Amino acid sequence: MLSVYLHDRPVGSIEKRGAGIRFTYAEAAVEDPATPALSISLPKRPEPYSDRYASPYFRNLLPEQAYRGLVAAAAGTTPGDTAALLGVVGAECPGAVSIWPDGKTPPIVHEYQPLSDANLGALFTASGRLRLGNAIARGRLSLPGVQEKIALLRQPDGSWNLPTNGAVTSHILKQATGDFPELLENELFCMTLAENVGLRVPTTGLPSASVRVFCAERFDRTTLGSSAGVPRQKIHQEDFCQILRVLPERKYQREGGPGITACAAVIRQFSALPAEDLPNLVRWIALNALIGNEDAHAKNLAFLHTQGGLRLSPYYDLVSTVVFEHLERSLAMKIGGSWDVRNIQKSDWRRLAKHVDLPWNFVRVLLLELSELVVSRASEALRLCTANYGRAEVYSRISEAVVRHAAQMDRELRTR
């Protein structure tokens, strides 16, 4: 039996059921109107949720593929045992949910071990995978995705701390895989470009001058209301696969995952301000098309549970995949009727406007404005990234792709 907490308050329990799980809200949580539900997909009720309904939420909290295997091995369990894995690494998860074995509770005082730059860098060496897995298990940390990563706490003086036993974290550090040359510089450039055109993204960079891994400040953690014992407060979040009850291995539209229409419907129905979040969805789609990100799936969209209600989170995982020539040219979510980012036509953009239920003239102007802005700011992003992270050939390759895609968009949208 596992106990599930939300903002460190007990809300329910998880039981293993064969190869799956069953989730049940606590009676007190169901009866208390001030206690929120874990997810849109799991509204409060006294009846248990079977694996069919519970697994999409909880499995989307966990690592995927080889990264999941690494974490499971370090935690002493098997990759396919969702309940066991949640019990050993589910204490510090995305959002404000935490999962503990029966009899254990979230920490009152959060404890950490200082990390020198040398020790930090050692987590991300080819021979350091075991260290990384052990650090994740010791910290009881869970982050989704296929890239190996860890959550750490950065102190105000810039020093790094490894959390122990579910202590709250502030940043995510992500290891680039050798299969994709200059992936680190690629993501840094795309995030910098997005910020330069006024889109909401977390603060990103390198953890230190000597440790070259991608580092992003968590937007689901805040210093507001923090104290010496609890250096960050958690903000609850849920990604769109969790909301739409889609298992992580089915996140791509071609594999039965959500498309743009489904994501737009979620925003229209549940956002506290759909008049802002729907245009922001279009900007996300357009930016990914311009940089050539074919891996923009529904797990890269999330709601934050703010005091004003559910709102789209900042953009994350922005990478230009078109610069990797060995990949299949297929979008994670098709735009209009097109799966090919290189060949999106006016008819596809018009269909997109219908899919998100926004006026075509509004969407057309938004696309043209963003396209012009991205092209005009690409050189500044290149300058900033070169100054901050060193020279990389991929900056120019992404800039060239942006110019190509913007020109294609401009030709299509300016025709009558």
C-alpha positions as CSV (number, residue, x, y, z in Angstrom):
1,M,0.0,0.0,0.0
2,L,1.3,3.5,-0.9
3,S,0.1,6.8,0.6
4,V,-0.5,9.7,-1.8
5,Y,-0.1,13.3,-0.6
6,L,-0.9,16.6,-2.3
7,H,0.8,19.6,-0.8
8,D,2.0,17.3,1.9
9,R,-1.6,16.4,2.9
10,P,-2.9,12.8,2.6
11,V,-5.4,12.5,-0.2
12,G,-5.5,8.8,-1.1
13,S,-3.8,5.5,-1.5
14,I,-2.4,3.2,-4.2
15,E,-2.7,-0.5,-4.2
16,K,-0.9,-2.9,-6.5
17,R,-3.4,-4.9,-8.7
18,G,-1.7,-7.6,-10.8
19,A,0.5,-5.7,-13.2
20,G,-1.3,-2.5,-12.6
21,I,-2.5,-0.2,-9.7
22,R,-5.7,1.0,-8.1
23,F,-6.1,4.5,-6.6
24,T,-8.6,5.4,-3.9
25,Y,-9.2,8.9,-2.5
26,A,-9.2,9.1,1.3
27,E,-12.7,9.6,2.8
28,A,-11.6,12.9,4.4
29,A,-10.3,14.2,1.1
30,V,-13.6,13.3,-0.7
31,E,-15.7,15.0,2.0
32,D,-13.5,18.2,2.3
33,P,-14.4,20.7,-0.5
34,A,-11.1,22.5,0.2
35,T,-9.1,19.5,-0.8
36,P,-8.4,19.6,-4.6
37,A,-8.4,16.6,-6.9
38,L,-5.1,15.2,-8.0
39,S,-6.1,15.6,-11.6
40,I,-8.8,16.6,-14.0
41,S,-8.8,13.0,-15.0
42,L,-9.3,11.8,-11.4
43,P,-12.2,13.8,-9.9
44,K,-12.8,13.1,-6.3
45,R,-15.2,10.2,-5.5
46,P,-15.4,7.5,-2.9
47,E,-15.1,4.6,-5.4
48,P,-11.6,3.4,-6.3
49,Y,-10.1,4.1,-9.7
50,S,-9.0,1.0,-11.6
51,D,-5.7,0.7,-13.4
52,R,-7.3,1.9,-16.7
53,Y,-8.0,5.3,-15.1
54,A,-5.2,5.5,-12.5
55,S,-2.2,4.4,-14.5
56,P,-2.2,7.2,-17.1
57,Y,-1.9,9.8,-14.3
58,F,0.7,8.0,-12.1
59,R,2.8,6.4,-14.9
60,N,3.3,9.9,-16.4
61,L,5.1,10.9,-13.3
62,L,7.8,8.3,-13.9
63,P,10.9,8.0,-16.2
64,E,10.6,6.2,-19.5
65,Q,12.6,3.7,-21.5
66,A,16.3,3.2,-20.7
67,Y,16.1,6.0,-18.1
68,R,13.4,4.1,-16.3
69,G,15.6,1.0,-16.3
70,L,18.5,3.0,-14.8
71,V,16.3,4.3,-12.0
72,A,14.6,1.0,-11.3
73,A,17.9,-0.8,-11.0
74,A,19.3,1.8,-8.6
75,A,16.0,1.6,-6.6
76,G,16.1,-2.2,-6.4
77,T,13.0,-2.9,-8.4
78,T,11.9,-3.8,-11.9
79,P,11.1,-1.2,-14.6
80,G,7.6,-2.7,-15.2
81,D,6.5,-2.6,-11.6
82,T,4.8,0.8,-11.5
83,A,3.7,0.6,-7.8
84,A,7.1,-0.4,-6.6
85,L,8.8,2.3,-8.6
86,L,6.4,4.9,-7.3
87,G,7.1,3.8,-3.8
88,V,10.8,4.3,-4.0
89,V,11.2,7.4,-6.1
90,G,7.8,9.1,-6.0
91,A,8.5,11.5,-3.1
92,E,9.6,14.5,-5.2
93,C,7.5,14.4,-8.4
94,P,6.3,16.9,-11.0
95,G,3.7,19.1,-9.3
96,A,2.7,18.9,-5.7
97,V,2.0,15.2,-5.5
98,S,4.2,12.9,-3.4
99,I,4.0,9.1,-2.9
100,W,5.2,7.2,0.1
101,P,5.2,3.6,1.4
102,D,2.7,3.1,4.1
103,G,4.0,4.4,7.4
104,K,6.3,7.0,5.8
105,T,5.4,10.7,5.4
106,P,6.7,13.8,3.6
107,P,9.7,15.4,5.4
108,I,9.0,18.4,7.8
109,V,12.6,19.6,7.5
110,H,14.2,19.1,4.1
111,E,17.8,17.8,4.2
112,Y,20.5,18.0,1.5
113,Q,24.1,17.1,0.8
114,P,26.3,19.7,-0.8
115,L,27.6,19.0,-4.3
116,S,30.9,20.3,-5.5
117,D,31.3,21.0,-9.2
118,A,33.4,17.9,-9.5
119,N,30.8,15.7,-7.9
120,L,28.0,17.3,-9.9
121,G,29.9,16.8,-13.1
122,A,30.6,13.1,-12.1
123,L,26.8,12.4,-12.2
124,F,26.8,13.1,-15.9
125,T,29.9,11.2,-17.2
126,A,29.7,8.1,-19.2
127,S,30.9,6.1,-16.2
128,G,28.7,8.0,-13.8
129,R,25.3,6.5,-14.8
130,L,25.3,4.4,-11.6
131,R,26.1,7.4,-9.5
132,L,23.2,9.3,-11.2
133,G,20.8,6.4,-10.6
134,N,21.9,6.0,-7.0
135,A,21.5,9.8,-6.4
136,I,17.9,9.7,-7.8
137,A,17.0,6.7,-5.6
138,R,18.6,8.3,-2.5
139,G,16.7,11.5,-3.1
140,R,13.4,9.6,-3.9
141,L,13.2,11.8,-7.1
142,S,10.9,11.1,-10.1
143,L,11.0,13.0,-13.4
144,P,9.3,11.8,-16.6
145,G,10.8,11.6,-20.0
146,V,13.4,9.5,-21.8
147,Q,16.5,11.8,-21.2
148,E,18.4,11.0,-18.1
149,K,18.0,13.8,-15.6
150,I,17.9,14.7,-11.9
151,A,16.3,17.4,-9.8
152,L,18.6,19.3,-7.4
153,L,18.4,22.4,-5.1
154,R,20.3,25.5,-6.0
155,Q,21.2,27.7,-3.1
156,P,21.0,31.5,-3.5
157,D,24.8,31.6,-3.7
158,G,24.7,29.3,-6.7
159,S,26.0,26.2,-5.0
160,W,24.2,22.9,-5.6
161,N,22.7,20.4,-3.2
162,L,21.6,16.8,-3.6
163,P,18.2,16.2,-1.9
164,T,17.7,13.3,0.4
165,N,14.5,11.4,1.2
166,G,12.2,13.5,-1.0
167,A,13.4,17.0,-0.1
168,V,12.1,19.7,-2.4
169,T,14.2,20.8,-5.4
170,S,14.5,23.9,-7.5
171,H,16.1,22.9,-10.8
172,I,16.2,20.1,-13.3
173,L,19.6,19.0,-14.9
174,K,19.3,16.9,-18.0
175,Q,22.0,14.8,-19.8
176,A,22.2,15.0,-23.6
177,T,22.5,11.7,-25.4
178,G,25.4,11.0,-27.7
179,D,23.0,10.0,-30.4
180,F,22.2,13.6,-31.1
181,P,25.2,15.8,-31.6
182,E,25.1,19.2,-29.9
183,L,21.7,18.5,-28.3
184,L,22.7,20.6,-25.3
185,E,23.4,23.7,-27.4
186,N,20.4,23.0,-29.5
187,E,18.0,23.2,-26.6
188,L,19.8,26.2,-25.1
189,F,19.4,28.0,-28.4
190,C,15.7,27.2,-28.9
191,M,14.9,28.2,-25.3
192,T,16.9,31.4,-25.7
193,L,15.1,32.2,-28.9
194,A,11.7,31.6,-27.4
195,E,12.5,33.9,-24.5
196,N,13.8,36.6,-27.0
197,V,10.5,36.7,-28.8
198,G,8.6,37.1,-25.5
199,L,7.3,33.6,-24.9
200,R,7.1,32.2,-21.4
201,V,10.0,29.8,-20.7
202,P,11.8,28.8,-17.5
203,T,15.2,30.2,-16.8
204,T,17.8,28.0,-18.5
205,G,21.5,27.7,-18.8
206,L,24.5,25.6,-17.5
207,P,24.7,24.6,-13.9
208,S,28.3,25.9,-13.8
209,A,31.0,26.9,-16.2
210,S,32.7,23.4,-15.9
211,V,29.5,21.3,-16.0
212,R,28.0,21.2,-19.5
213,V,24.5,19.8,-19.0
214,F,21.2,21.5,-19.6
215,C,19.8,23.2,-16.5
216,A,16.3,24.7,-16.1
217,E,14.6,26.3,-13.1
218,R,11.5,24.4,-12.1
219,F,8.3,26.4,-12.8
220,D,6.4,24.1,-10.4
221,R,8.5,25.3,-7.5
222,T,8.5,28.8,-6.0
223,T,10.4,30.7,-3.3
224,L,7.2,32.4,-2.2
225,G,6.3,31.2,1.2
226,S,9.5,29.3,1.6
227,S,11.5,29.0,4.8
228,A,14.8,27.7,6.0
229,G,13.3,24.3,6.6
230,V,11.4,24.2,3.3
231,P,13.4,26.3,0.8
232,R,10.8,26.0,-2.1
233,Q,7.0,25.5,-2.2
234,K,5.4,23.2,-4.6
235,I,2.9,24.3,-7.3
236,H,0.7,21.5,-8.6
237,Q,0.8,20.7,-12.3
238,E,-0.5,18.0,-14.7
239,D,0.6,17.4,-18.2
240,F,-1.9,16.9,-21.0
241,C,-1.3,13.2,-21.2
242,Q,-2.3,12.9,-17.6
243,I,-5.4,15.0,-18.2
244,L,-6.4,13.0,-21.3
245,R,-5.7,9.6,-19.7
246,V,-3.0,8.8,-22.2
247,L,-0.2,6.4,-21.2
248,P,3.3,7.8,-21.8
249,E,4.2,5.3,-24.5
250,R,1.2,6.5,-26.5
251,K,2.0,10.2,-26.3
252,Y,2.5,10.6,-30.1
253,Q,-0.6,11.2,-32.2
254,R,0.4,8.5,-34.7
255,E,0.3,6.0,-31.8
256,G,-3.1,7.0,-30.6
257,G,-2.0,10.0,-28.5
258,P,-3.6,13.4,-28.4
259,G,-3.6,15.8,-31.3
260,I,-4.1,19.5,-31.4
261,T,-7.9,19.3,-31.3
262,A,-7.9,17.4,-28.1
263,C,-5.4,19.7,-26.5
264,A,-7.3,22.8,-27.5
265,A,-10.5,21.2,-26.1
266,V,-8.8,20.8,-22.7
267,I,-7.8,24.4,-22.7
268,R,-11.2,25.6,-23.7
269,Q,-13.0,23.5,-21.1
270,F,-10.6,23.9,-18.1
271,S,-8.4,26.9,-18.5
272,A,-9.2,29.8,-16.1
273,L,-8.4,32.1,-19.0
274,P,-8.8,30.4,-22.4
275,A,-8.8,33.7,-24.2
276,E,-5.1,33.8,-23.4
277,D,-4.2,30.1,-23.3
278,L,-5.6,29.2,-26.7
279,P,-3.5,31.8,-28.5
280,N,-0.6,30.6,-26.4
281,L,-1.2,27.1,-27.7
282,V,-1.1,28.4,-31.2
283,R,2.2,30.3,-30.5
284,W,3.6,27.0,-29.1
285,I,2.6,25.1,-32.2
286,A,3.9,27.9,-34.5
287,L,7.2,28.2,-32.6
288,N,7.8,24.4,-32.8
289,A,7.1,24.6,-36.6
290,L,9.5,27.5,-37.1
291,I,12.4,25.9,-35.2
292,G,11.6,22.5,-36.6
293,N,10.6,20.6,-33.5
294,E,8.9,17.4,-34.6
295,D,8.8,16.0,-31.0
296,A,6.3,18.5,-29.6
297,H,3.8,16.0,-28.0
298,A,1.1,16.4,-25.4
299,K,3.5,15.7,-22.5
300,N,5.2,19.0,-23.4
301,L,2.0,20.8,-22.5
302,A,0.9,21.2,-18.9
303,F,-1.5,23.1,-16.7
304,L,-0.3,24.8,-13.5
305,H,-2.8,25.0,-10.6
306,T,-2.5,28.7,-9.8
307,Q,-4.5,30.7,-7.3
308,G,-6.5,32.0,-10.2
309,G,-7.2,28.5,-11.6
310,L,-5.7,26.3,-14.2
311,R,-3.3,28.0,-16.6
312,L,-0.9,26.8,-19.3
313,S,2.6,26.4,-18.0
314,P,5.7,28.0,-19.6
315,Y,7.1,26.3,-22.7
316,Y,9.7,23.5,-22.1
317,D,11.6,20.8,-24.1
318,L,12.0,23.1,-27.1
319,V,14.5,21.4,-29.5
320,S,15.0,21.6,-33.3
321,T,14.8,18.0,-34.5
322,V,15.1,18.8,-38.2
323,V,18.8,19.3,-37.8
324,F,19.1,15.6,-37.0
325,E,19.0,14.2,-40.6
326,H,18.7,10.6,-39.5
327,L,15.3,11.1,-37.9
328,E,12.1,10.3,-39.6
329,R,10.4,13.5,-40.7
330,S,7.1,13.2,-38.8
331,L,5.4,15.6,-36.4
332,A,4.3,14.4,-33.0
333,M,1.0,16.1,-33.6
334,K,0.0,16.9,-37.1
335,I,-0.7,20.5,-38.1
336,G,-3.9,20.6,-40.1
337,G,-3.5,17.6,-42.3
338,S,0.3,17.7,-42.5
339,W,2.8,15.5,-40.7
340,D,5.8,17.1,-42.4
341,V,7.0,20.4,-40.8
342,R,8.7,21.3,-44.1
343,N,5.5,21.3,-46.1
344,I,2.8,23.0,-44.0
345,Q,0.5,24.8,-46.3
346,K,-2.1,27.6,-45.9
347,S,-4.9,25.0,-45.8
348,D,-3.2,23.3,-42.9
349,W,-3.0,26.5,-40.9
350,R,-6.6,27.3,-41.7
351,R,-7.5,23.8,-40.4
352,L,-5.5,24.5,-37.3
353,A,-7.6,27.6,-36.6
354,K,-10.7,25.5,-36.8
355,H,-9.2,22.9,-34.5
356,V,-8.5,25.4,-31.8
357,D,-11.8,27.3,-32.6
358,L,-10.2,30.7,-33.2
359,P,-11.0,33.1,-36.0
360,W,-8.8,32.5,-39.1
361,N,-7.9,36.2,-39.4
362,F,-6.7,36.3,-35.8
363,V,-4.6,33.1,-36.2
364,R,-3.1,34.3,-39.5
365,V,-2.0,37.6,-38.0
366,L,-0.6,35.8,-34.9
367,L,1.4,33.4,-37.1
368,L,2.8,36.2,-39.3
369,E,3.8,38.3,-36.4
370,L,5.6,35.4,-34.6
371,S,7.3,34.3,-37.8
372,E,8.7,37.8,-38.4
373,L,9.8,38.1,-34.8
374,V,11.5,34.8,-34.6
375,V,13.5,35.5,-37.8
376,S,14.5,39.0,-36.5
377,R,15.6,37.7,-33.1
378,A,17.5,34.6,-34.3
379,S,20.8,36.4,-34.7
380,E,20.6,37.8,-31.2
381,A,19.9,34.3,-29.8
382,L,23.0,33.1,-31.7
383,R,25.1,36.0,-30.2
384,L,23.8,35.3,-26.6
385,C,24.4,31.6,-26.8
386,T,27.9,31.9,-28.3
387,A,28.8,34.4,-25.5
388,N,27.2,32.3,-22.7
389,Y,27.9,28.7,-23.8
390,G,30.6,28.9,-26.5
391,R,30.5,28.4,-30.2
392,A,28.4,25.6,-31.7
393,E,27.7,24.8,-35.4
394,V,24.1,23.9,-34.5
395,Y,23.2,27.5,-33.7
396,S,23.6,28.4,-37.4
397,R,21.8,25.3,-38.6
398,I,18.7,26.1,-36.5
399,S,18.8,29.7,-37.6
400,E,18.8,28.5,-41.2
401,A,15.9,26.2,-40.6
402,V,14.0,29.1,-38.9
403,V,14.5,31.3,-42.0
404,R,13.4,28.5,-44.3
405,H,10.3,27.6,-42.3
406,A,9.4,31.3,-41.8
407,A,9.7,32.0,-45.6
408,Q,7.4,29.0,-46.3
409,M,4.9,30.3,-43.7
410,D,5.1,33.8,-45.1
411,R,4.5,32.6,-48.7
412,E,1.5,30.5,-47.7
413,L,-0.2,33.0,-45.4
414,R,0.2,36.1,-47.5
415,T,-1.5,34.5,-50.5
416,R,-5.2,35.2,-50.9
